[in-house]
Amino acid sequence: MPRRNIEDRDDSRHIGRRQWLSALGMAGAVTLAGCSGNGGDGGDGSDGSDGMDGSDGSDGSDGSDGGESLELSDFPKFGVDPLYGRDVAHTLAERAFEQSEYDYSFDGDTMVNPDGDQVELDIYHSAGQETSQLTADFIAQELGQNLGIDVTVEAIDGTRFNNEYWTAEPQGGTDTVNGEEVTWENPTPQNPGPQSVTSNEAWDMSIVFGLNTYPLNPLTNSVFFDGATPFYNPVGYYPQFNAQELFDEARQATSVDELQEAFVEIFENLAYEQPYITLLFSDDIVGYNPELEGPIENFSNGWDLPAWYEGEPNISGSYDTVTSARFTTLNPLFNTENGAGNAIARALDQGYTFDENQDYFPLLYDMSTEDGEVWTFDVRENLQFSEPYGQVTAEDFVYLVQELHQADWAPTAASSSWDGVTVEQTGEFQFQATLESSNILWPKTYDPLLYPIPKDLVQPYVEEEDVEGLQQDEELLELQFTGNLGAYELTEWNRGSGTEYVRNDEYYLRDIDEGPDLFSEGPLFEEASISVVQEQASRLGALETGEADSAAIPPEQYESYNQNDNVTVRQVPTPYNTIISVNQRANGWNAGPGNLFQLVPFRQAMASAISKQDLIQGVYRGLASPHFTWQPRWSEFYPETDG
């Protein structure tokens, strides 16, 4: 997914809003990405007396286990007492069995399918990441003990999982969702159609990817949860609450307070329905060269990378990082991978960022508004593409949005961000964007964040509607057009092994008035590199010996590296969660007929079978927080409770 921290890591239920708003607090922000690799690579309400299970309003009280005694609040905290363990997991699973048209049941402590065989599922984790493997092993153990499911743990490369399992060929189609016929008008590889549209390879569960919770402005979560047909829905989740109506209400907010209020009900429903099985939020734990000046324990760590230096603030040396995240493209129009986002960011800036105070900081353009509906973009006049494309103007950005991001034939990574936005050029270096409704927090959604792409480069593909040619264009893939638009120039992309750069002597940021004084000399490294190293031991070895200036530290080794004089360890907050993606599509349940993952009570049973605290203490060494409401605790949209 696009750019994030500069370092790697790889039914309608209601709640009294006033009761929850009194507890909303804590400042925070968000990075820019849709998903991230999980697993140690870096990174409630009313009394619930209605007994609803989130699907048909029944309370499951006819279950043979005495399930009528189990009541769920509107913000149930699955995975901690009293909603953790064998009994509650069995109760919720039996509610799901009652809803299923197939005869699933328990034989003692063992969950069995209609043929009487034990339910067997698989779970994928990221290959080469010890924390990811330990997490998967822990989940398998918990599901075995508390639900009687036999779980096979499998390692997989993240790129392969993305290409063969996580995404699919967009097909579209229709399906009945909550009693209404729904059509997938704009299918994407991340949401190719109804639950019947599946990926090339079948899978049950995964912890390979976590999702960005967008704490700075949760409106961006609509990309995941705005009904059954949002841009990003690899698992085929159908919300059983009126998600679209609630997101529409949130879009009308004109202040942070109003947005907080609007999101209470959305987060309530997501916590109840468990679209993904939520587990925890962890910091990115990053080890740095102790001579390196610049890294901070802040969500915006890396925003000022051009001002980082080693030893003395002179132009010298090389900034070298190691990561496990391979990437398959550097094309900024189509990239959806974190690793590639970091690699692109070395050589190409986007429109703006947020500083260490989470304040808007203009890079390529500034943004302003009077009413939150009409936004003015002022493009810097010292921006140059590589020859023969010349100066960057407002026309390049307007053409990019109108002819690519808003084009049906070219599903770019930013397509969903510009849906319904009217863009027009108002001057050589100025353009305006008019939203369908006022949104004074629009920049914080990261939707208006653009890469600069030369109009003359992409126009031939636009005229031919040649999406394949656009995806494979060498100038885009090799970042040959970037001129003075990035801190470094890409000199080599070794497919599968990383990227190499040299200092950009013409970097535009040296001529701006904003930012740290050292921007006037930046970047302060003569060279840079990103090396893809699959083996964790090799990555850590490179950090210890000084071959690398930064690398992710797995939680289980935090203490030892924190006491190592050769490494400075930083805990960097992120918006990324560790979740179990449960495949609700037709090929997402290989244990028998039907798909229990499609049923809310079964997803709740899964969440109740896995101890968040034991996972945090045992695998993450206490360096994480339990995940309940789709926001990290440092977000101002996190609903604090004492329950």
Secondary structure, 3 states (H helix, E strand, C coil): CCCCCCCCCCCCCCCCHHHHHCCEECCCCCCCCCEEECCCCCCCCCCCCCCCCCCCCCCCCCCCCCHHHCCCCCCCCCCCCCCCCHHHHHHHHHHHHHHCCCCCEEECCEEECCCCCECEEEEEEECCCHHHHHHHHHHHHHHHHHHCCEEEEEEECHHHHHHHHHCCCCCCEEEEECCEEEEECCCECCECCCCCCCCCCCCCEECCEEEECCCCCHHHHHHHHCCCCCCCCCCCCCCCCCHHHHHHHHHCCCCHHHHHHHHHHHHHHHHHHCCCEEEEEECEEEEECCCEECCCCCCCCCCCHHHCEECCCCCCCEEEEEECCCCCCCCCCCCCCHHHHHHHHHHCCCCEEECCCCCEEECCEEEEECCCCEEEEEECCCCECCCCCCECCHHHHHHHHHHHHCCCCCCCCCHHHHCCCEEEEEECCEEEEECCCCCCCHHHHCCCCCCCCCHHHHHHHHHHCCHHHHHHCHHHHCCCCCCCCCCEEEEEEECCCEEEEEECCCCHHHHCCCCCHHHHCCCCCCEEEEEECCCHHHHHHHHHHCCCCEEECCHHHHHHHHCCCCCEEEEECCCEEEEEEECCCCCCCCCCCCCHHHCHHHHHHHHHCCCHHHHHHHCCCCCEEECCCCCCCCCCCEECCCC
